Amino acid sequence: MNVKRYFAQTAREALRQLKEELGADAIVLSNRSVDGGVEIVALPADAVDLLHQSTRNAPAAAAKPAAPKPAVVAHDDDPADDYRVQLSAARRPQAPAMPQAPRTPAAPPAQQIRPFQPPRIDSPAAPRYGSEVFPRHAESRDSAPARTERPAAAPRHSAPAAEARREDESARIRALQETNARLMDEMGGIRAMLERQLAGFAWGEAGRQAPARTRMTGELLEAGFSAQLARTLCDAVDPNAELGAARNAVKTALNRGLRALSNDADVIDRGGVYALVGPTGVGKTTTAAKLAARCVVRHGADKLALITTDGYRIGAHEQLRIYGRILGVPVYVVRDAADLRQTLAELRDKHMVLIDTVGMSQRDRMVAEQAAMLTGAGNVNRLLLLNATCRGDTLDDVVRAYDGPDLAGCILTKVDEAASLAPALDVAVRHEMAVYYVANGQRVPEDLHLPNRAYLLHRALKAVGEDSPYHLQGEEAGLLMASAGMGA
């Protein structure tokens, strides 16, 4: 049997030699990688008949061998690749397994020729040539002593490499996100700059078309009104109106939106349960004493009761007890909702009950708990105390925190300390809260008054002097309105 051995640097070159010498129908017995290249062992096509004859003449006592594997045949049917190797069913022998081929001087001394077994297509150890698969080593079944099992091939990408690749991908994504964020910030800055410039142009054009309206807008912003309410009030100004007429139109619109008590009938005469709520230091205890004095003067001390829930401040309830002793009114201290409900049930025959609550920041989560306690105690009306010296946005936060269906209205405190009442009136008008009383001092009961509309409007609309650092010049009012529009 003429077994041929071919050696080349690549499998393609070895197959070229095989086809040139044995033809396209040669039978490839084995191929393997050796030092310096690739070795392929093959038989001529006519050697199949010799194999059949050798199989028929085998001794009958021999054990029946397993069915042969399909041989690998080199052919040139594919014009796109002259050196493809495919499995051929046409050359499959019908006889039992091929006997071991005799050694030839060309074969390595440590190996014997064996039938070629096609490798698994998904084997990681098999290199690919063209579209077919060759095993890396054709091991001889009879070669040499037993060997230890070769460890399984390592995965193509080890865990550290995969982890490093994931980290690189995460870093790339983070870099892209940071770049996008910077671009968005820059675009936002450019947009804001353009809007400010356009607002300046629009403000200048509005100043030419309706000078009184733009002048009033600037005065309202200087006084402390929000841009939202300033726009609403200035909508009532005729574009062709003079400055005096414009001020009267704004004052009329503000007076129309302001809700204020005109007498004590809704509180002192009607009676009921009122809880004074608000941030710390706004004057709840002093205002409770002032209201108590008004009620005592009108209905007598036996028709009034005072309750305090302030158990946090040292001596807080003692201050109210002092006022109670002066007025001849009993003072009760409650600590929780159940205690408050029981106390109110005992005082149901009183004409009026005033509750002095503990002061807390509008950002404190206990504000909601306090509101729930008062709501659960029964028919309790809350009066929110607003510090007239605070900024408008701070008062907005306070109203949002204490808002609720049981909020009857507000009391403006420290009016005597405020430079302008515009922020306080602005919040009351925009949130549609009724102003019950105005407190302008510490004296009990003198410094508590019903809201005087003319006085409040005068204090709110008082123009800022041109020498004031808060006076707006040129197109600054337009820039403020543009900023307020962007914020909205």
C-alpha positions in Angstrom: 0.0 0.0 0.0 1.6 3.3 -1.2 1.2 5.7 1.8 2.4 9.2 1.0 3.6 11.8 3.4 3.6 15.5 2.5 5.2 18.3 4.5 4.8 22.1 4.0 4.7 25.3 6.0 0.9 25.6 5.6 -1.9 23.1 5.1 -2.7 24.8 1.8 0.8 24.1 0.4 0.7 20.5 1.6 -2.7 19.9 -0.1 -1.3 21.4 -3.3 1.5 18.9 -3.3 -1.0 16.0 -2.5 -3.3 16.9 -5.4 -0.4 17.3 -7.9 0.9 13.8 -7.1 -2.1 11.7 -6.1 -5.0 13.6 -7.7 -8.1 15.2 -6.4 -9.6 11.8 -5.2 -6.8 11.0 -2.9 -7.7 9.8 0.6 -6.2 11.8 3.5 -5.4 9.6 6.4 -4.1 12.2 8.9 -2.7 15.6 9.3 -0.9 17.2 12.2 1.2 20.2 13.1 4.9 19.5 13.4 8.0 21.6 13.9 8.3 24.0 10.9 4.9 23.3 9.3 2.1 20.8 8.6 2.4 17.1 7.8 -0.4 15.3 5.8 -0.4 11.5 5.3 -2.6 10.2 2.3 -3.3 7.2 0.1 -4.0 7.1 -3.7 -7.6 6.7 -4.7 -7.0 3.1 -6.0 -5.8 2.0 -2.6 -9.5 1.6 -1.5 -9.8 -1.7 -3.5 -6.7 -3.1 -1.8 -8.2 -2.2 1.6 -11.5 -4.1 0.6 -9.5 -7.2 -0.3 -7.5 -7.1 2.9 -10.6 -6.8 4.9 -12.3 -9.9 3.2 -9.2 -12.0 3.8 -9.0 -11.2 7.6 -9.4 -14.2 9.9 -12.9 -15.1 10.8 -12.0 -15.4 14.5 -11.1 -11.7 14.8 -13.6 -9.5 16.7 -15.9 -7.5 14.6 -14.5 -4.0 14.3 -16.5 -0.8 14.5 -17.9 0.8 11.4 -15.3 3.0 9.6 -15.4 6.7 9.8 -15.9 8.6 6.5 -12.6 9.5 4.8 -11.6 13.0 4.0 -11.1 13.5 0.3 -9.3 16.4 -1.4 -11.1 17.5 -4.6 -11.2 20.6 -6.7 -15.0 20.9 -7.4 -15.2 24.4 -5.8 -13.8 27.0 -8.3 -13.6 29.6 -5.5 -11.1 27.7 -3.4 -8.9 25.1 -5.1 -7.7 23.6 -1.8 -10.8 23.0 0.2 -11.1 19.7 2.1 -14.5 18.1 2.5 -16.0 14.9 3.9 -16.8 12.6 1.1 -19.6 10.0 1.4 -18.8 8.6 -2.1 -15.5 7.0 -1.0 -16.9 5.5 2.2 -15.9 1.8 2.4 -18.6 -0.7 2.9 -16.4 -3.3 4.7 -15.5 -3.3 8.3 -12.9 -1.0 9.7 -9.7 -0.5 7.9 -6.7 -2.5 9.3 -3.7 -0.7 10.5 -1.5 0.5 7.6 2.1 -0.8 7.5 4.9 1.6 8.3 6.8 3.3 5.6 10.2 4.8 5.9 8.6 8.3 5.4 6.4 8.0 8.5 7.8 9.0 11.9 9.1 6.0 13.8 7.0 6.7 16.9 3.7 6.7 15.1 1.6 4.3 13.0 -0.9 5.2 10.3 -4.5 5.1 11.4 -7.8 5.9 9.6 -8.6 9.6 9.7 -11.3 10.6 12.1 -13.0 13.9 11.3 -12.8 16.2 14.3 -15.8 17.9 16.0 -16.7 21.1 14.2 -17.0 23.0 17.5 -13.7 21.7 18.9 -11.7 24.8 20.2 -8.4 22.9 19.4 -9.1 22.6 15.7 -7.7 25.3 13.3 -9.8 26.2 10.3 -8.5 26.2 6.7 -11.1 27.5 4.2 -14.4 26.1 5.3 -13.3 22.8 6.8 -11.8 21.7 10.2 -8.5 19.8 10.8 -7.4 18.5 14.1 -4.1 19.9 15.4 -2.5 16.5 16.2 -3.3 13.1 14.7 -2.4 10.9 17.7 -1.7 7.2 17.0 -3.9 4.7 18.8 -1.0 2.3 19.5 1.6 4.9 20.2 3.4 4.6 23.3 2.6 4.2 26.8 -0.5 5.6 28.4 -0.5 9.3 28.8 -2.2 11.5 31.3 -5.3 13.3 30.1 -4.7 16.6 28.5 -6.5 19.4 30.4 -9.4 21.0 28.7 -8.5 23.9 26.5 -8.8 27.3 28.2 -11.7 29.5 27.1 -10.8 32.0 24.4 -11.2 34.9 26.9 -10.2 34.4 30.5 -12.1 36.1 33.3 -9.5 38.8 34.0 -9.5 39.7 30.3 -13.3 39.9 30.2 -13.4 42.0 33.3 -10.8 44.3 31.9 -12.8 44.6 28.7 -16.0 45.4 30.7 -14.1 48.1 32.7 -12.8 49.6 29.4 -16.3 49.7 28.0 -17.7 51.2 31.2 -14.9 53.9 31.2 -15.7 54.6 27.5 -19.4 55.0 28.3 -18.7 57.3 31.3 -16.4 59.4 29.1 -19.2 59.7 26.5 -21.7 60.7 29.2 -19.4 63.3 30.6 -18.8 64.7 27.2 -22.6 64.8 26.5 -23.2 66.6 29.9 -20.6 69.2 29.1 -22.1 69.7 25.7 -25.6 70.1 27.2 -24.3 72.6 29.7 -22.6 74.6 27.0 -25.7 74.5 24.9 -27.8 75.6 27.9 -25.4 78.5 28.5 -25.7 79.6 24.9 -29.4 79.3 25.0 -29.7 81.4 28.2 -27.4 84.0 26.7 -29.5 84.2 23.5 -32.7 84.4 25.5 -31.3 87.2 27.7 -30.3 89.1 24.6 -33.7 88.5 23.0 -35.4 89.5 26.2 -33.4 92.7 26.2 -34.5 93.5 22.7 -38.1 92.6 23.5 -37.9 94.8 26.7 -36.6 97.7 24.7 -39.3 97.3 22.1 -42.0 97.0 24.8 -40.6 100.1 26.5 -41.1 102.0 23.2 -44.6 100.6 22.6 -46.0 100.7 26.2 -43.6 102.7 28.4 -45.9 103.0 31.4 -46.5 99.2 31.5 -42.8 98.4 31.4 -42.1 101.1 34.1 -44.7 99.5 36.4 -43.2 96.1 35.8 -39.8 97.3 37.0 -41.3 99.0 40.0 -43.2 95.8 41.1 -40.0 93.8 40.8 -38.1 96.3 42.8 -40.8 96.3 45.6 -40.5 92.5 45.9 -43.4 91.1 43.9 -42.8 87.9 42.0 -42.5 88.1 38.2 -45.6 85.9 37.9 -47.8 88.4 39.8 -46.1 91.4 38.2 -47.1 90.1 34.7 -50.6 89.5 35.9 -51.0 93.0 37.4 -49.4 94.8 34.5 -51.8 93.1 32.1 -54.4 95.4 33.5 -52.4 98.5 32.3 -53.4 100.1 29.0 -50.4 100.2 26.6 -51.1 103.9 26.0 -51.7 104.9 29.6 -49.7 107.5 31.5 -47.6 106.5 34.5 -50.1 107.7 37.0 -53.0 105.8 35.4 -50.8 102.8 35.2 -50.1 102.9 39.0 -53.8 103.2 39.7 -54.6 100.2 37.4 -52.0 98.1 39.1 -53.3 99.1 42.6 -56.9 98.3 41.6 -55.9 94.9 40.3 -54.0 94.1 43.5 -56.8 95.2 45.7 -59.2 93.0 43.7 -57.1 89.9 44.3 -56.5 90.6 48.0 -58.8 88.8 50.4 -58.9 90.4 53.9 -61.2 90.4 56.9 -63.1 93.6 57.4 -64.3 92.8 61.0 -64.1 90.3 63.8 -67.4 88.6 63.0 -65.7 85.7 61.2 -63.4 84.8 64.1 -64.2 86.3 67.5 -68.0 86.5 67.1 -68.5 83.2 65.4 -66.0 81.4 67.6 -64.7 77.8 67.1 -61.4 76.1 67.5 -58.4 77.8 65.9 -54.8 76.5 65.9 -52.0 79.0 65.2 -49.2 77.3 63.1 -46.0 78.4 61.5 -42.2 78.3 61.6 -40.2 79.0 64.7 -40.0 82.6 66.0 -42.9 83.9 63.9 -44.9 85.0 67.1 -47.5 82.3 67.6 -47.7 82.5 71.4 -47.9 86.3 71.5 -50.5 86.3 68.7 -52.6 83.7 70.7 -52.5 86.0 73.7 -53.7 88.9 71.6 -56.6 87.0 70.1 -57.5 85.7 73.6 -57.6 89.3 74.9 -60.0 90.3 72.1 -62.3 87.3 72.8 -62.3 88.0 76.6 -63.2 91.7 76.0 -66.1 90.6 73.7 -67.4 87.4 75.4 -65.8 87.0 78.8 -63.0 84.8 80.2 -65.3 81.9 80.9 -66.0 81.5 77.2 -62.4 80.9 76.2 -59.8 78.2 76.7 -56.1 78.1 75.7 -54.2 74.9 74.7 -50.5 74.5 74.1 -48.8 71.6 72.3 -45.3 73.1 72.7 -43.5 70.7 75.0 -40.2 71.2 73.3 -39.1 74.7 74.2 -38.1 75.2 77.8 -40.8 77.3 79.5 -42.9 77.6 76.4 -46.2 76.6 78.1 -45.2 78.8 81.1 -45.3 81.9 78.9 -48.9 81.0 77.8 -49.9 80.3 81.4 -48.7 83.8 82.4 -51.0 85.3 79.7 -53.8 83.0 80.9 -53.5 84.1 84.5 -53.5 87.7 83.4 -56.7 87.2 81.4 -58.3 84.7 83.8 -58.4 82.0 81.1 -57.5 78.3 81.8 -54.5 76.9 80.0 -54.2 73.1 79.1 -51.1 71.3 78.0 -51.5 68.3 75.5 -48.8 66.0 74.2 -50.4 63.9 71.5 -53.5 63.5 69.3 -55.4 61.4 71.8 -54.8 63.9 74.5 -55.9 66.8 72.2 -59.1 65.0 71.2 -60.0 64.3 74.9 -59.2 67.9 75.9 -61.3 69.4 73.1 -64.2 67.1 74.0 -64.0 68.5 77.6 -64.0 72.1 76.2 -66.9 71.7 73.8 -69.0 74.2 75.7 -66.5 77.0 75.2 -67.2 79.7 72.7 -63.6 79.8 71.5 -60.5 77.6 71.9 -57.1 78.8 70.8 -54.3 76.2 70.2 -50.7 77.4 70.4 -48.6 74.8 68.5 -44.9 74.1 68.5 -42.9 76.0 65.9 -40.9 74.0 63.3 -39.2 74.6 60.0 -41.3 74.3 56.9 -38.8 71.6 55.8 -39.3 69.5 58.9 -41.2 66.2 58.3 -43.0 66.8 61.6 -45.1 69.5 59.9 -47.2 66.8 58.2 -47.5 65.0 61.5 -48.7 68.1 63.3 -51.3 68.8 60.6 -52.5 65.2 60.9 -52.8 65.5 64.6 -54.9 68.7 64.3 -57.0 67.3 61.6 -57.7 64.1 63.5 -58.8 66.1 66.6 -62.0 67.3 65.0 -63.2 70.5 63.6 -59.9 72.6 63.9 -59.2 75.6 61.7 -55.6 76.4 61.2 -54.3 80.0 60.9 -50.8 80.3 59.3 -48.6 83.0 60.6 -46.3 84.6 58.0 -43.3 86.7 58.8 -43.6 89.8 56.7 -39.8 90.3 56.8 -39.1 87.1 54.9 -38.3 86.8 51.1 -41.1 85.8 48.8 -39.6 82.5 47.9 -39.2 81.6 51.6 -42.9 82.4 52.3 -43.8 80.3 49.3 -42.1 77.3 50.9 -43.9 77.9 54.2 -47.3 78.1 52.5 -46.6 74.9 50.5 -45.6 73.1 53.6 -48.6 74.1 55.7 -51.2 74.1 53.0 -54.3 71.9 53.4 -58.1 72.0 53.3 -58.3 73.0 57.0 -56.1 76.1 56.4 -58.5 79.0 57.0 -56.2 81.9 56.3 -53.1 83.7 57.5 -51.9 86.4 59.9 -49.1 88.7 58.9 -46.6 89.3 61.8 -43.7 91.6 62.3 -45.2 94.1 59.8 -43.5 96.9 61.7 -40.1 95.3 60.9 -40.6 94.8 57.2 -39.2 97.2 54.6 -41.9 96.2 52.1 -45.1 94.2 52.4 -44.9 93.2 48.7 -43.6 89.6 49.3 -46.3 88.8 52.0 -49.2 90.2 49.9 -47.8 88.5 46.8 -47.9 85.1 48.5 -51.4 85.8 50.0 -52.8 86.8 46.6 -51.3 84.0 44.5 -52.3 81.3 47.0 -55.7 82.9 47.5 -55.4 83.0 51.3 -57.5 85.4 53.4 -55.5 87.8 55.6 -57.2 87.6 59.1 -55.0 90.0 61.1 -51.9 92.1 61.0 -49.5 92.1 64.0 -47.1 95.0 64.2 -45.5 94.7 67.7 -45.1 92.8 71.0 -47.7 94.6 73.0 -50.7 92.5 74.1 -53.4 93.1 73.0 -52.7 96.5 71.3 -50.5 95.4 68.5 -53.0 93.2 66.6 -55.2 94.8 64.0 -57.7 93.9 61.3 -56.1 94.3 57.8 -56.4 97.8 56.5 -56.4 97.5 52.7 -55.3 101.0 52.0 -52.4 100.7 54.4 -51.3 97.3 53.1 -51.4 98.4 49.4 -49.5 101.6 50.2 -46.7 99.6 52.0 -46.6 97.0 49.2 -46.5 99.4 46.2 -44.2 102.0 47.7 -41.6 102.8 45.0 -37.9 102.2 45.7 -35.8 105.4 45.6 -33.4 105.8 42.7 -30.5 105.9 45.2 -31.4 102.5 46.6 -29.1 99.6 45.7 -32.2 97.6 44.8 -33.3 100.1 42.1 -33.3 98.5 38.6 -31.7 100.5 35.8 -32.0 100.2 32.0 -32.9 96.7 30.8 -32.3 95.0 34.1 -36.0 94.5 34.7 -36.3 92.8 31.3 -33.5 90.5 32.2 -35.2 89.6 35.5 -38.4 88.9 33.7 -36.6 86.7 31.1 -34.9 84.7 33.9 -38.3 84.3 35.6 -39.7 83.1 32.3 -37.0 80.5 31.9 -37.5 79.3 35.4 -41.2 78.9 34.9 
